[in-house]
Amino acid sequence: MRAVITKRYREHLPEFEIALNSGMRPSEQYGLTWDRVDLRHKIITVPRSKNGRARHIPLNSVAVARVRGVTATFARRSGTGVCYYGRRAIARVQALV
């Protein structure tokens, strides 16, 4: 799977690596905002998970590195906003640059 993503959807490789190394559900990952990411303590907080409770997801070193990569790609401003953008949003941002 990694080979296909690397070949066809390289820009989504960090998302795949984060999912693989954190065990986050797709809805948790794509709904994630920067204010829920704590890289210093290596933890992501999902305020309401599938079961309705808060979930604290520990990050291993690979996941932390990938989150930092996403941070570098989509510069965090004020610690808020979504962590991931769909392909159309990425294309719009790149068109402005």
Phi and psi restraints in degrees (value plus and minus 20) as a CYANA .aco file:
   2 ARG   PHI     -79.8   -39.8
   2 ARG   PSI     -59.6   -19.6
   3 ALA   PHI     -82.8   -42.8
   3 ALA   PSI     -61.9   -21.9
   4 VAL   PHI     -86.0   -46.0
   4 VAL   PSI     -64.9   -24.9
   5 ILE   PHI     -83.0   -43.0
   5 ILE   PSI     -62.9   -22.9
   6 THR   PHI     -81.6   -41.6
   6 THR   PSI     -60.6   -20.6
   7 LYS   PHI     -95.7   -55.7
   7 LYS   PSI     -65.1   -25.1
   8 ARG   PHI    -121.0   -81.0
   8 ARG   PSI     -49.3    -9.3
   9 TYR   PHI    -155.0  -115.0
   9 TYR   PSI      30.2    70.2
  10 ARG   PHI     -71.2   -31.2
  10 ARG   PSI     -55.6   -15.6
  11 GLU   PHI     -85.6   -45.6
  11 GLU   PSI     -35.8     4.2
  12 HIS   PHI    -120.3   -80.3
  12 HIS   PSI     -17.7    22.3
  13 LEU   PHI     -79.1   -39.1
  13 LEU   PSI     -63.2   -23.2
  14 PRO   PHI     -79.7   -39.7
  14 PRO   PSI     -58.8   -18.8
  15 GLU   PHI     -80.9   -40.9
  15 GLU   PSI     -64.0   -24.0
  16 PHE   PHI     -81.7   -41.7
  16 PHE   PSI     -66.3   -26.3
  17 GLU   PHI     -83.3   -43.3
  17 GLU   PSI     -59.5   -19.5
  18 ILE   PHI     -84.8   -44.8
  18 ILE   PSI     -65.0   -25.0
  19 ALA   PHI     -80.7   -40.7
  19 ALA   PSI     -65.5   -25.5
  20 LEU   PHI     -83.3   -43.3
  20 LEU   PSI     -58.7   -18.7
  21 ASN   PHI    -113.7   -73.7
  21 ASN   PSI     -29.0    11.0
  22 SER   PHI    -133.1   -93.1
  22 SER   PSI     -43.3    -3.3
  23 GLY   PHI      55.6    95.6
  23 GLY   PSI      -3.8    36.2
  24 MET   PHI     -89.8   -49.8
  24 MET   PSI     123.1   163.1
  25 ARG   PHI     -93.8   -53.8
  25 ARG   PSI     132.0   172.0
  26 PRO   PHI     -74.1   -34.1
  26 PRO   PSI     -62.1   -22.1
  27 SER   PHI     -84.3   -44.3
  27 SER   PSI     -54.3   -14.3
  28 GLU   PHI     -90.0   -50.0
  28 GLU   PSI     -63.3   -23.3
  29 GLN   PHI     -88.5   -48.5
  29 GLN   PSI     -67.3   -27.3
  30 TYR   PHI    -101.7   -61.7
  30 TYR   PSI     -30.2     9.8
  31 GLY   PHI    -119.1   -79.1
  31 GLY   PSI     -16.9    23.1
  32 LEU   PHI     -89.3   -49.3
  32 LEU   PSI     115.6   155.6
  33 THR   PHI    -136.5   -96.5
  33 THR   PSI     135.6   175.6
  34 TRP   PHI     -82.1   -42.1
  34 TRP   PSI     -47.7    -7.7
  35 ASP   PHI     -89.3   -49.3
  35 ASP   PSI     -29.9    10.1
  36 ARG   PHI    -118.1   -78.1
  36 ARG   PSI     -20.8    19.2
  37 VAL   PHI    -123.4   -83.4
  37 VAL   PSI     102.9   142.9
  38 ASP   PHI    -141.9  -101.9
  38 ASP   PSI      72.9   112.9
  39 LEU   PHI     -91.7   -51.7
  39 LEU   PSI     -48.5    -8.5
  40 ARG   PHI     -83.2   -43.2
  40 ARG   PSI     -61.5   -21.5
  41 HIS   PHI    -117.4   -77.4
  41 HIS   PSI     -18.7    21.3
  42 LYS   PHI      36.0    76.0
  42 LYS   PSI      34.6    74.6
  43 ILE   PHI    -167.9  -127.9
  43 ILE   PSI     124.6   164.6
  44 ILE   PHI    -135.3   -95.3
  44 ILE   PSI     115.6   155.6
  45 THR   PHI    -129.3   -89.3
  45 THR   PSI     103.3   143.3
  46 VAL   PHI    -122.5   -82.5
  46 VAL   PSI      92.9   132.9
  47 PRO   PHI     -84.8   -44.8
  47 PRO   PSI     -50.8   -10.8
  48 ARG   PHI    -164.1  -124.1
  48 ARG   PSI      86.7   126.7
  49 SER   PHI    -107.6   -67.6
  49 SER   PSI    -192.5  -152.5
  50 LYS   PHI     -76.1   -36.1
  50 LYS   PSI     -54.1   -14.1
  51 ASN   PHI    -109.5   -69.5
  51 ASN   PSI     -15.7    24.3
  52 GLY   PHI      70.6   110.6
  52 GLY   PSI     -25.5    14.5
  53 ARG   PHI    -124.2   -84.2
  53 ARG   PSI     141.9   181.9
  54 ALA   PHI     -88.2   -48.2
  54 ALA   PSI     128.4   168.4
  55 ARG   PHI    -152.6  -112.6
  55 ARG   PSI     111.8   151.8
  56 HIS   PHI    -130.4   -90.4
  56 HIS   PSI      97.3   137.3
  57 ILE   PHI    -127.4   -87.4
  57 ILE   PSI      94.5   134.5
  58 PRO   PHI     -92.3   -52.3
  58 PRO   PSI     125.7   165.7
  59 LEU   PHI    -130.6   -90.6
  59 LEU   PSI     109.4   149.4
  60 ASN   PHI    -102.2   -62.2
  60 ASN   PSI     158.7   198.7
  61 SER   PHI     -83.2   -43.2
  61 SER   PSI     -54.7   -14.7
  62 VAL   PHI     -86.8   -46.8
  62 VAL   PSI     -66.4   -26.4
  63 ALA   PHI     -82.2   -42.2
  63 ALA   PSI     -61.6   -21.6
  64 VAL   PHI     -81.2   -41.2
  64 VAL   PSI     -64.5   -24.5
  65 ALA   PHI     -82.1   -42.1
  65 ALA   PSI     -61.0   -21.0
  66 ARG   PHI     -89.5   -49.5
  66 ARG   PSI     -59.2   -19.2
  67 VAL   PHI     -83.2   -43.2
  67 VAL   PSI     -60.6   -20.6
  68 ARG   PHI     -82.7   -42.7
  68 ARG   PSI     -55.6   -15.6
  69 GLY   PHI     -85.2   -45.2
  69 GLY   PSI     -61.0   -21.0
  70 VAL   PHI     -84.7   -44.7
  70 VAL   PSI     -59.7   -19.7
  71 THR   PHI     -79.9   -39.9
  71 THR   PSI     -61.6   -21.6
  72 ALA   PHI     -89.1   -49.1
  72 ALA   PSI     -56.0   -16.0
  73 THR   PHI     -91.4   -51.4
  73 THR   PSI     -68.6   -28.6
  74 PHE   PHI    -132.8   -92.8
  74 PHE   PSI      66.3   106.3
  75 ALA   PHI     -68.7   -28.7
  75 ALA   PSI     106.2   146.2
  76 ARG   PHI     -91.4   -51.4
  76 ARG   PSI     108.8   148.8
  77 ARG   PHI    -122.9   -82.9
  77 ARG   PSI     147.8   187.8
  78 SER   PHI      -1.2    38.8
  78 SER   PSI      -6.9    33.1
  79 GLY   PHI      56.2    96.2
  79 GLY   PSI      -5.5    34.5
  80 THR   PHI    -147.6  -107.6
  80 THR   PSI     158.9   198.9
  81 GLY   PHI      75.2   115.2
  81 GLY   PSI     144.5   184.5
  82 VAL   PHI     -94.0   -54.0
  82 VAL   PSI     132.3   172.3
  83 CYS   PHI    -105.4   -65.4
  83 CYS   PSI     -48.7    -8.7
  84 TYR   PHI    -143.6  -103.6
  84 TYR   PSI     125.6   165.6
  85 TYR   PHI    -144.4  -104.4
  85 TYR   PSI     124.0   164.0
  86 GLY   PHI     -88.3   -48.3
  86 GLY   PSI     148.8   188.8
  87 ARG   PHI     -77.6   -37.6
  87 ARG   PSI     -60.7   -20.7
  88 ARG   PHI     -84.4   -44.4
  88 ARG   PSI     -62.5   -22.5
  89 ALA   PHI     -84.3   -44.3
  89 ALA   PSI     -60.4   -20.4
  90 ILE   PHI     -81.0   -41.0
  90 ILE   PSI     -65.2   -25.2
  91 ALA   PHI     -81.6   -41.6
  91 ALA   PSI     -60.0   -20.0
  92 ARG   PHI     -84.4   -44.4
  92 ARG   PSI     -63.1   -23.1
  93 VAL   PHI     -84.6   -44.6
  93 VAL   PSI     -64.5   -24.5
  94 GLN   PHI     -85.4   -45.4
  94 GLN   PSI     -52.4   -12.4
  95 ALA   PHI     -87.2   -47.2
  95 ALA   PSI     -47.1    -7.1
  96 LEU   PHI     -99.5   -59.5
  96 LEU   PSI     -40.4    -0.4
